[in-house]
Amino acid sequence: MKTQIIQDHNGHPTGVFIPIEDWEIIKNEYPNIEATEKELEQWEKDIIDQRLMAIEKNPELLQPIDKLFQELKR
């Protein structure tokens, strides 16, 4: 998968571009991926908040997305 990080004028990541072929594969594996009308449960929001705080405290722990994809392929 060849993704591209989209950045704002300050170089901060604002999104990810996924080639359409890869998106179709993802949609086949996760048919409800486009169902965005469901509100997240509070426990899910809490986990996200905890992870964001951890990243804010230790940004050097972030890894490139390509490293994740390599790990997932194994």
PyMOL Python script that loads the backbone (N, CA, C, O; Angstrom):
from pymol import cmd

cmd.read_pdbstr("""\
ATOM      1  N   MET A   1       0.855  -1.174   0.000  1.00  0.00           N
ATOM      2  CA  MET A   1       0.000   0.000   0.000  1.00  0.00           C
ATOM      3  C   MET A   1       0.895   1.229   0.000  1.00  0.00           C
ATOM      4  O   MET A   1       1.775   1.367   0.849  1.00  0.00           O
ATOM      5  N   LYS A   2       0.671   2.098  -0.931  1.00  0.00           N
ATOM      6  CA  LYS A   2       1.455   3.333  -1.052  1.00  0.00           C
ATOM      7  C   LYS A   2       0.556   4.493  -0.623  1.00  0.00           C
ATOM      8  O   LYS A   2      -0.209   5.028  -1.425  1.00  0.00           O
ATOM      9  N   THR A   3       0.659   4.873   0.655  1.00  0.00           N
ATOM     10  CA  THR A   3      -0.131   5.992   1.160  1.00  0.00           C
ATOM     11  C   THR A   3       0.673   7.277   1.060  1.00  0.00           C
ATOM     12  O   THR A   3       1.899   7.257   0.959  1.00  0.00           O
ATOM     13  N   GLN A   4      -0.033   8.383   1.089  1.00  0.00           N
ATOM     14  CA  GLN A   4       0.599   9.691   1.100  1.00  0.00           C
ATOM     15  C   GLN A   4      -0.009  10.503   2.236  1.00  0.00           C
ATOM     16  O   GLN A   4      -1.227  10.522   2.415  1.00  0.00           O
ATOM     17  N   ILE A   5       0.837  11.164   2.992  1.00  0.00           N
ATOM     18  CA  ILE A   5       0.373  12.031   4.066  1.00  0.00           C
ATOM     19  C   ILE A   5       0.120  13.419   3.484  1.00  0.00           C
ATOM     20  O   ILE A   5       0.981  13.981   2.806  1.00  0.00           O
ATOM     21  N   ILE A   6      -1.041  13.958   3.745  1.00  0.00           N
ATOM     22  CA  ILE A   6      -1.402  15.297   3.296  1.00  0.00           C
ATOM     23  C   ILE A   6      -1.093  16.256   4.443  1.00  0.00           C
ATOM     24  O   ILE A   6      -1.482  16.015   5.586  1.00  0.00           O
ATOM     25  N   GLN A   7      -0.393  17.341   4.128  1.00  0.00           N
ATOM     26  CA  GLN A   7       0.022  18.286   5.168  1.00  0.00           C
ATOM     27  C   GLN A   7      -0.537  19.677   4.889  1.00  0.00           C
ATOM     28  O   GLN A   7      -0.805  20.043   3.744  1.00  0.00           O
ATOM     29  N   ASP A   8      -0.704  20.443   5.971  1.00  0.00           N
ATOM     30  CA  ASP A   8      -1.122  21.832   5.817  1.00  0.00           C
ATOM     31  C   ASP A   8       0.092  22.695   5.475  1.00  0.00           C
ATOM     32  O   ASP A   8       1.194  22.176   5.297  1.00  0.00           O
ATOM     33  N   HIS A   9      -0.108  24.006   5.384  1.00  0.00           N
ATOM     34  CA  HIS A   9       0.970  24.913   4.984  1.00  0.00           C
ATOM     35  C   HIS A   9       2.108  24.968   6.002  1.00  0.00           C
ATOM     36  O   HIS A   9       3.196  25.453   5.694  1.00  0.00           O
ATOM     37  N   ASN A  10       1.856  24.471   7.218  1.00  0.00           N
ATOM     38  CA  ASN A  10       2.910  24.430   8.246  1.00  0.00           C
ATOM     39  C   ASN A  10       3.607  23.072   8.312  1.00  0.00           C
ATOM     40  O   ASN A  10       4.483  22.858   9.149  1.00  0.00           O
ATOM     41  N   GLY A  11       3.218  22.169   7.436  1.00  0.00           N
ATOM     42  CA  GLY A  11       3.821  20.845   7.429  1.00  0.00           C
ATOM     43  C   GLY A  11       3.194  19.858   8.395  1.00  0.00           C
ATOM     44  O   GLY A  11       3.712  18.757   8.580  1.00  0.00           O
ATOM     45  N   HIS A  12       2.078  20.240   9.015  1.00  0.00           N
ATOM     46  CA  HIS A  12       1.394  19.345   9.947  1.00  0.00           C
ATOM     47  C   HIS A  12       0.480  18.398   9.168  1.00  0.00           C
ATOM     48  O   HIS A  12      -0.226  18.836   8.259  1.00  0.00           O
ATOM     49  N   PRO A  13       0.484  17.111   9.511  1.00  0.00           N
ATOM     50  CA  PRO A  13      -0.379  16.168   8.810  1.00  0.00           C
ATOM     51  C   PRO A  13      -1.852  16.484   9.038  1.00  0.00           C
ATOM     52  O   PRO A  13      -2.280  16.743  10.163  1.00  0.00           O
ATOM     53  N   THR A  14      -2.613  16.460   7.959  1.00  0.00           N
ATOM     54  CA  THR A  14      -4.045  16.735   8.048  1.00  0.00           C
ATOM     55  C   THR A  14      -4.890  15.618   7.471  1.00  0.00           C
ATOM     56  O   THR A  14      -6.108  15.605   7.653  1.00  0.00           O
ATOM     57  N   GLY A  15      -4.262  14.681   6.778  1.00  0.00           N
ATOM     58  CA  GLY A  15      -5.016  13.590   6.181  1.00  0.00           C
ATOM     59  C   GLY A  15      -4.093  12.583   5.537  1.00  0.00           C
ATOM     60  O   GLY A  15      -2.872  12.738   5.516  1.00  0.00           O
ATOM     61  N   VAL A  16      -4.722  11.535   5.008  1.00  0.00           N
ATOM     62  CA  VAL A  16      -3.977  10.468   4.346  1.00  0.00           C
ATOM     63  C   VAL A  16      -4.649  10.167   3.026  1.00  0.00           C
ATOM     64  O   VAL A  16      -5.873  10.064   2.946  1.00  0.00           O
ATOM     65  N   PHE A  17      -3.842  10.026   1.995  1.00  0.00           N
ATOM     66  CA  PHE A  17      -4.348   9.612   0.688  1.00  0.00           C
ATOM     67  C   PHE A  17      -4.066   8.121   0.545  1.00  0.00           C
ATOM     68  O   PHE A  17      -2.932   7.673   0.712  1.00  0.00           O
ATOM     69  N   ILE A  18      -5.115   7.358   0.232  1.00  0.00           N
ATOM     70  CA  ILE A  18      -4.987   5.919  -0.008  1.00  0.00           C
ATOM     71  C   ILE A  18      -5.397   5.675  -1.460  1.00  0.00           C
ATOM     72  O   ILE A  18      -6.485   6.087  -1.861  1.00  0.00           O
ATOM     73  N   PRO A  19      -4.557   5.021  -2.252  1.00  0.00           N
ATOM     74  CA  PRO A  19      -4.937   4.732  -3.636  1.00  0.00           C
ATOM     75  C   PRO A  19      -6.265   3.966  -3.689  1.00  0.00           C
ATOM     76  O   PRO A  19      -6.547   3.145  -2.817  1.00  0.00           O
ATOM     77  N   ILE A  20      -7.061   4.234  -4.698  1.00  0.00           N
ATOM     78  CA  ILE A  20      -8.411   3.667  -4.797  1.00  0.00           C
ATOM     79  C   ILE A  20      -8.393   2.146  -4.793  1.00  0.00           C
ATOM     80  O   ILE A  20      -9.296   1.522  -4.236  1.00  0.00           O
ATOM     81  N   GLU A  21      -7.384   1.543  -5.404  1.00  0.00           N
ATOM     82  CA  GLU A  21      -7.312   0.081  -5.410  1.00  0.00           C
ATOM     83  C   GLU A  21      -7.194  -0.460  -3.983  1.00  0.00           C
ATOM     84  O   GLU A  21      -7.835  -1.450  -3.629  1.00  0.00           O
ATOM     85  N   ASP A  22      -6.376   0.195  -3.179  1.00  0.00           N
ATOM     86  CA  ASP A  22      -6.218  -0.214  -1.788  1.00  0.00           C
ATOM     87  C   ASP A  22      -7.488   0.063  -0.985  1.00  0.00           C
ATOM     88  O   ASP A  22      -7.863  -0.725  -0.117  1.00  0.00           O
ATOM     89  N   TRP A  23      -8.144   1.179  -1.275  1.00  0.00           N
ATOM     90  CA  TRP A  23      -9.388   1.516  -0.581  1.00  0.00           C
ATOM     91  C   TRP A  23     -10.450   0.454  -0.853  1.00  0.00           C
ATOM     92  O   TRP A  23     -11.189   0.069   0.053  1.00  0.00           O
ATOM     93  N   GLU A  24     -10.528  -0.021  -2.095  1.00  0.00           N
ATOM     94  CA  GLU A  24     -11.505  -1.055  -2.430  1.00  0.00           C
ATOM     95  C   GLU A  24     -11.218  -2.343  -1.655  1.00  0.00           C
ATOM     96  O   GLU A  24     -12.147  -3.012  -1.204  1.00  0.00           O
ATOM     97  N   ILE A  25      -9.953  -2.690  -1.500  1.00  0.00           N
ATOM     98  CA  ILE A  25      -9.582  -3.874  -0.722  1.00  0.00           C
ATOM     99  C   ILE A  25     -10.007  -3.692   0.740  1.00  0.00           C
ATOM    100  O   ILE A  25     -10.565  -4.603   1.352  1.00  0.00           O
ATOM    101  N   ILE A  26      -9.739  -2.520   1.281  1.00  0.00           N
ATOM    102  CA  ILE A  26     -10.116  -2.228   2.667  1.00  0.00           C
ATOM    103  C   ILE A  26     -11.628  -2.316   2.832  1.00  0.00           C
ATOM    104  O   ILE A  26     -12.112  -2.897   3.804  1.00  0.00           O
ATOM    105  N   LYS A  27     -12.380  -1.744   1.892  1.00  0.00           N
ATOM    106  CA  LYS A  27     -13.847  -1.784   1.979  1.00  0.00           C
ATOM    107  C   LYS A  27     -14.375  -3.205   1.901  1.00  0.00           C
ATOM    108  O   LYS A  27     -15.364  -3.534   2.557  1.00  0.00           O
ATOM    109  N   ASN A  28     -13.728  -4.054   1.104  1.00  0.00           N
ATOM    110  CA  ASN A  28     -14.158  -5.456   1.029  1.00  0.00           C
ATOM    111  C   ASN A  28     -13.910  -6.184   2.350  1.00  0.00           C
ATOM    112  O   ASN A  28     -14.716  -7.017   2.765  1.00  0.00           O
ATOM    113  N   GLU A  29     -12.809  -5.871   2.999  1.00  0.00           N
ATOM    114  CA  GLU A  29     -12.477  -6.516   4.275  1.00  0.00           C
ATOM    115  C   GLU A  29     -13.325  -5.970   5.426  1.00  0.00           C
ATOM    116  O   GLU A  29     -13.663  -6.698   6.360  1.00  0.00           O
ATOM    117  N   TYR A  30     -13.663  -4.686   5.348  1.00  0.00           N
ATOM    118  CA  TYR A  30     -14.430  -4.016   6.409  1.00  0.00           C
ATOM    119  C   TYR A  30     -15.632  -3.305   5.770  1.00  0.00           C
ATOM    120  O   TYR A  30     -15.596  -2.095   5.547  1.00  0.00           O
ATOM    121  N   PRO A  31     -16.690  -4.060   5.482  1.00  0.00           N
ATOM    122  CA  PRO A  31     -17.821  -3.496   4.717  1.00  0.00           C
ATOM    123  C   PRO A  31     -18.504  -2.294   5.368  1.00  0.00           C
ATOM    124  O   PRO A  31     -19.138  -1.507   4.666  1.00  0.00           O
ATOM    125  N   ASN A  32     -18.397  -2.133   6.671  1.00  0.00           N
ATOM    126  CA  ASN A  32     -19.066  -1.010   7.344  1.00  0.00           C
ATOM    127  C   ASN A  32     -18.146   0.181   7.557  1.00  0.00           C
ATOM    128  O   ASN A  32     -18.487   1.088   8.317  1.00  0.00           O
ATOM    129  N   ILE A  33     -16.999   0.203   6.911  1.00  0.00           N
ATOM    130  CA  ILE A  33     -16.012   1.250   7.157  1.00  0.00           C
ATOM    131  C   ILE A  33     -16.537   2.651   6.825  1.00  0.00           C
ATOM    132  O   ILE A  33     -16.103   3.639   7.417  1.00  0.00           O
ATOM    133  N   GLU A  34     -17.455   2.724   5.891  1.00  0.00           N
ATOM    134  CA  GLU A  34     -17.962   4.040   5.502  1.00  0.00           C
ATOM    135  C   GLU A  34     -19.164   4.478   6.329  1.00  0.00           C
ATOM    136  O   GLU A  34     -19.699   5.563   6.096  1.00  0.00           O
ATOM    137  N   ALA A  35     -19.598   3.681   7.272  1.00  0.00           N
ATOM    138  CA  ALA A  35     -20.727   4.020   8.140  1.00  0.00           C
ATOM    139  C   ALA A  35     -20.257   5.003   9.201  1.00  0.00           C
ATOM    140  O   ALA A  35     -19.811   4.600  10.275  1.00  0.00           O
ATOM    141  N   THR A  36     -20.356   6.275   8.902  1.00  0.00           N
ATOM    142  CA  THR A  36     -19.839   7.303   9.802  1.00  0.00           C
ATOM    143  C   THR A  36     -20.918   7.951  10.670  1.00  0.00           C
ATOM    144  O   THR A  36     -20.622   8.827  11.482  1.00  0.00           O
ATOM    145  N   GLU A  37     -22.149   7.525  10.499  1.00  0.00           N
ATOM    146  CA  GLU A  37     -23.216   8.176  11.259  1.00  0.00           C
ATOM    147  C   GLU A  37     -23.278   7.710  12.711  1.00  0.00           C
ATOM    148  O   GLU A  37     -23.941   8.347  13.530  1.00  0.00           O
ATOM    149  N   LYS A  38     -22.607   6.620  13.044  1.00  0.00           N
ATOM    150  CA  LYS A  38     -22.631   6.106  14.413  1.00  0.00           C
ATOM    151  C   LYS A  38     -21.714   6.941  15.311  1.00  0.00           C
ATOM    152  O   LYS A  38     -20.550   7.179  14.989  1.00  0.00           O
ATOM    153  N   GLU A  39     -22.256   7.369  16.421  1.00  0.00           N
ATOM    154  CA  GLU A  39     -21.480   8.116  17.416  1.00  0.00           C
ATOM    155  C   GLU A  39     -20.588   7.148  18.179  1.00  0.00           C
ATOM    156  O   GLU A  39     -21.003   6.035  18.502  1.00  0.00           O
ATOM    157  N   LEU A  40     -19.369   7.570  18.464  1.00  0.00           N
ATOM    158  CA  LEU A  40     -18.465   6.739  19.253  1.00  0.00           C
ATOM    159  C   LEU A  40     -18.977   6.610  20.680  1.00  0.00           C
ATOM    160  O   LEU A  40     -19.555   7.545  21.235  1.00  0.00           O
ATOM    161  N   GLU A  41     -18.760   5.449  21.258  1.00  0.00           N
ATOM    162  CA  GLU A  41     -19.087   5.229  22.662  1.00  0.00           C
ATOM    163  C   GLU A  41     -18.120   6.054  23.515  1.00  0.00           C
ATOM    164  O   GLU A  41     -17.019   6.375  23.068  1.00  0.00           O
ATOM    165  N   GLN A  42     -18.523   6.394  24.725  1.00  0.00           N
ATOM    166  CA  GLN A  42     -17.671   7.201  25.596  1.00  0.00           C
ATOM    167  C   GLN A  42     -16.346   6.502  25.896  1.00  0.00           C
ATOM    168  O   GLN A  42     -15.304   7.155  25.948  1.00  0.00           O
ATOM    169  N   TRP A  43     -16.373   5.181  26.092  1.00  0.00           N
ATOM    170  CA  TRP A  43     -15.137   4.461  26.391  1.00  0.00           C
ATOM    171  C   TRP A  43     -14.162   4.539  25.216  1.00  0.00           C
ATOM    172  O   TRP A  43     -12.948   4.569  25.414  1.00  0.00           O
ATOM    173  N   GLU A  44     -14.706   4.572  23.975  1.00  0.00           N
ATOM    174  CA  GLU A  44     -13.847   4.712  22.795  1.00  0.00           C
ATOM    175  C   GLU A  44     -13.216   6.108  22.756  1.00  0.00           C
ATOM    176  O   GLU A  44     -12.038   6.260  22.433  1.00  0.00           O
ATOM    177  N   LYS A  45     -14.013   7.112  23.086  1.00  0.00           N
ATOM    178  CA  LYS A  45     -13.502   8.482  23.136  1.00  0.00           C
ATOM    179  C   LYS A  45     -12.416   8.616  24.206  1.00  0.00           C
ATOM    180  O   LYS A  45     -11.408   9.293  24.004  1.00  0.00           O
ATOM    181  N   ASP A  46     -12.639   7.958  25.345  1.00  0.00           N
ATOM    182  CA  ASP A  46     -11.654   8.009  26.428  1.00  0.00           C
ATOM    183  C   ASP A  46     -10.318   7.406  25.997  1.00  0.00           C
ATOM    184  O   ASP A  46      -9.259   7.951  26.306  1.00  0.00           O
ATOM    185  N   ILE A  47     -10.371   6.291  25.288  1.00  0.00           N
ATOM    186  CA  ILE A  47      -9.139   5.660  24.792  1.00  0.00           C
ATOM    187  C   ILE A  47      -8.419   6.584  23.820  1.00  0.00           C
ATOM    188  O   ILE A  47      -7.201   6.747  23.892  1.00  0.00           O
ATOM    189  N   ILE A  48      -9.173   7.183  22.919  1.00  0.00           N
ATOM    190  CA  ILE A  48      -8.568   8.110  21.948  1.00  0.00           C
ATOM    191  C   ILE A  48      -7.908   9.274  22.673  1.00  0.00           C
ATOM    192  O   ILE A  48      -6.783   9.654  22.350  1.00  0.00           O
ATOM    193  N   ASP A  49      -8.609   9.839  23.655  1.00  0.00           N
ATOM    194  CA  ASP A  49      -8.041  10.954  24.421  1.00  0.00           C
ATOM    195  C   ASP A  49      -6.758  10.544  25.144  1.00  0.00           C
ATOM    196  O   ASP A  49      -5.787  11.300  25.168  1.00  0.00           O
ATOM    197  N   GLN A  50      -6.756   9.345  25.733  1.00  0.00           N
ATOM    198  CA  GLN A  50      -5.558   8.857  26.425  1.00  0.00           C
ATOM    199  C   GLN A  50      -4.387   8.713  25.450  1.00  0.00           C
ATOM    200  O   GLN A  50      -3.256   9.086  25.763  1.00  0.00           O
ATOM    201  N   ARG A  51      -4.667   8.176  24.283  1.00  0.00           N
ATOM    202  CA  ARG A  51      -3.604   7.980  23.295  1.00  0.00           C
ATOM    203  C   ARG A  51      -3.081   9.313  22.769  1.00  0.00           C
ATOM    204  O   ARG A  51      -1.878   9.472  22.559  1.00  0.00           O
ATOM    205  N   LEU A  52      -3.974  10.259  22.558  1.00  0.00           N
ATOM    206  CA  LEU A  52      -3.542  11.577  22.096  1.00  0.00           C
ATOM    207  C   LEU A  52      -2.676  12.275  23.142  1.00  0.00           C
ATOM    208  O   LEU A  52      -1.693  12.932  22.800  1.00  0.00           O
ATOM    209  N   MET A  53      -3.039  12.132  24.417  1.00  0.00           N
ATOM    210  CA  MET A  53      -2.227  12.727  25.484  1.00  0.00           C
ATOM    211  C   MET A  53      -0.848  12.069  25.547  1.00  0.00           C
ATOM    212  O   MET A  53       0.160  12.742  25.762  1.00  0.00           O
ATOM    213  N   ALA A  54      -0.813  10.748  25.359  1.00  0.00           N
ATOM    214  CA  ALA A  54       0.471  10.028  25.375  1.00  0.00           C
ATOM    215  C   ALA A  54       1.353  10.490  24.219  1.00  0.00           C
ATOM    216  O   ALA A  54       2.561  10.660  24.386  1.00  0.00           O
ATOM    217  N   ILE A  55       0.764  10.690  23.067  1.00  0.00           N
ATOM    218  CA  ILE A  55       1.521  11.176  21.898  1.00  0.00           C
ATOM    219  C   ILE A  55       2.030  12.589  22.161  1.00  0.00           C
ATOM    220  O   ILE A  55       3.163  12.925  21.818  1.00  0.00           O
ATOM    221  N   GLU A  56       1.187  13.408  22.768  1.00  0.00           N
ATOM    222  CA  GLU A  56       1.589  14.787  23.063  1.00  0.00           C
ATOM    223  C   GLU A  56       2.782  14.817  24.024  1.00  0.00           C
ATOM    224  O   GLU A  56       3.679  15.648  23.884  1.00  0.00           O
ATOM    225  N   LYS A  57       2.783  13.902  24.999  1.00  0.00           N
ATOM    226  CA  LYS A  57       3.870  13.853  25.978  1.00  0.00           C
ATOM    227  C   LYS A  57       5.142  13.238  25.392  1.00  0.00           C
ATOM    228  O   LYS A  57       6.246  13.617  25.783  1.00  0.00           O
ATOM    229  N   ASN A  58       5.000  12.295  24.461  1.00  0.00           N
ATOM    230  CA  ASN A  58       6.142  11.568  23.909  1.00  0.00           C
ATOM    231  C   ASN A  58       6.042  11.456  22.382  1.00  0.00           C
ATOM    232  O   ASN A  58       5.911  10.347  21.865  1.00  0.00           O
ATOM    233  N   PRO A  59       6.100  12.558  21.659  1.00  0.00           N
ATOM    234  CA  PRO A  59       5.933  12.482  20.201  1.00  0.00           C
ATOM    235  C   PRO A  59       7.017  11.666  19.514  1.00  0.00           C
ATOM    236  O   PRO A  59       6.814  11.196  18.394  1.00  0.00           O
ATOM    237  N   GLU A  60       8.169  11.487  20.165  1.00  0.00           N
ATOM    238  CA  GLU A  60       9.251  10.712  19.554  1.00  0.00           C
ATOM    239  C   GLU A  60       8.897   9.223  19.454  1.00  0.00           C
ATOM    240  O   GLU A  60       9.581   8.475  18.756  1.00  0.00           O
ATOM    241  N   LEU A  61       7.851   8.793  20.136  1.00  0.00           N
ATOM    242  CA  LEU A  61       7.438   7.400  20.067  1.00  0.00           C
ATOM    243  C   LEU A  61       6.634   7.077  18.807  1.00  0.00           C
ATOM    244  O   LEU A  61       6.406   5.907  18.501  1.00  0.00           O
ATOM    245  N   LEU A  62       6.206   8.099  18.081  1.00  0.00           N
ATOM    246  CA  LEU A  62       5.458   7.863  16.846  1.00  0.00           C
ATOM    247  C   LEU A  62       6.357   7.191  15.818  1.00  0.00           C
ATOM    248  O   LEU A  62       7.544   7.503  15.718  1.00  0.00           O
ATOM    249  N   GLN A  63       5.784   6.273  15.062  1.00  0.00           N
ATOM    250  CA  GLN A  63       6.518   5.540  14.039  1.00  0.00           C
ATOM    251  C   GLN A  63       5.909   5.847  12.667  1.00  0.00           C
ATOM    252  O   GLN A  63       4.718   6.145  12.576  1.00  0.00           O
ATOM    253  N   PRO A  64       6.708   5.779  11.607  1.00  0.00           N
ATOM    254  CA  PRO A  64       6.168   5.991  10.259  1.00  0.00           C
ATOM    255  C   PRO A  64       5.119   4.925   9.916  1.00  0.00           C
ATOM    256  O   PRO A  64       5.232   3.776  10.341  1.00  0.00           O
ATOM    257  N   ILE A  65       4.114   5.314   9.156  1.00  0.00           N
ATOM    258  CA  ILE A  65       3.037   4.400   8.790  1.00  0.00           C
ATOM    259  C   ILE A  65       3.554   3.206   8.001  1.00  0.00           C
ATOM    260  O   ILE A  65       3.005   2.110   8.111  1.00  0.00           O
ATOM    261  N   ASP A  66       4.606   3.402   7.205  1.00  0.00           N
ATOM    262  CA  ASP A  66       5.168   2.294   6.431  1.00  0.00           C
ATOM    263  C   ASP A  66       5.669   1.177   7.350  1.00  0.00           C
ATOM    264  O   ASP A  66       5.573  -0.003   7.013  1.00  0.00           O
ATOM    265  N   LYS A  67       6.192   1.553   8.492  1.00  0.00           N
ATOM    266  CA  LYS A  67       6.664   0.556   9.461  1.00  0.00           C
ATOM    267  C   LYS A  67       5.496  -0.283   9.973  1.00  0.00           C
ATOM    268  O   LYS A  67       5.633  -1.492  10.158  1.00  0.00           O
ATOM    269  N   LEU A  68       4.352   0.352  10.201  1.00  0.00           N
ATOM    270  CA  LEU A  68       3.157  -0.365  10.631  1.00  0.00           C
ATOM    271  C   LEU A  68       2.711  -1.347   9.560  1.00  0.00           C
ATOM    272  O   LEU A  68       2.407  -2.502   9.860  1.00  0.00           O
ATOM    273  N   PHE A  69       2.672  -0.894   8.312  1.00  0.00           N
ATOM    274  CA  PHE A  69       2.228  -1.766   7.229  1.00  0.00           C
ATOM    275  C   PHE A  69       3.158  -2.958   7.062  1.00  0.00           C
ATOM    276  O   PHE A  69       2.698  -4.065   6.782  1.00  0.00           O
ATOM    277  N   GLN A  70       4.447  -2.751   7.226  1.00  0.00           N
ATOM    278  CA  GLN A  70       5.395  -3.868   7.154  1.00  0.00           C
ATOM    279  C   GLN A  70       5.112  -4.882   8.262  1.00  0.00           C
ATOM    280  O   GLN A  70       5.145  -6.092   8.039  1.00  0.00           O
ATOM    281  N   GLU A  71       4.837  -4.370   9.449  1.00  0.00           N
ATOM    282  CA  GLU A  71       4.540  -5.247  10.574  1.00  0.00           C
ATOM    283  C   GLU A  71       3.238  -6.022  10.331  1.00  0.00           C
ATOM    284  O   GLU A  71       3.150  -7.207  10.653  1.00  0.00           O
ATOM    285  N   LEU A  72       2.243  -5.360   9.771  1.00  0.00           N
ATOM    286  CA  LEU A  72       0.963  -6.024   9.517  1.00  0.00           C
ATOM    287  C   LEU A  72       1.085  -7.112   8.453  1.00  0.00           C
ATOM    288  O   LEU A  72       0.360  -8.106   8.498  1.00  0.00           O
ATOM    289  N   LYS A  73       1.985  -6.933   7.508  1.00  0.00           N
ATOM    290  CA  LYS A  73       2.176  -7.932   6.455  1.00  0.00           C
ATOM    291  C   LYS A  73       2.785  -9.221   6.990  1.00  0.00           C
ATOM    292  O   LYS A  73       2.607 -10.291   6.408  1.00  0.00           O
ATOM    293  N   ARG A  74       3.515  -9.108   8.119  1.00  0.00           N
ATOM    294  CA  ARG A  74       4.144 -10.310   8.694  1.00  0.00           C
ATOM    295  C   ARG A  74       3.154 -11.156   9.357  1.00  0.00           C
ATOM    296  O   ARG A  74       3.501 -12.207   9.897  1.00  0.00           O
TER     297      ARG A  74
END
""", "prot")
cmd.dss("prot")
cmd.show_as("cartoon", "prot")
cmd.util.cbc("prot")
cmd.orient("prot")
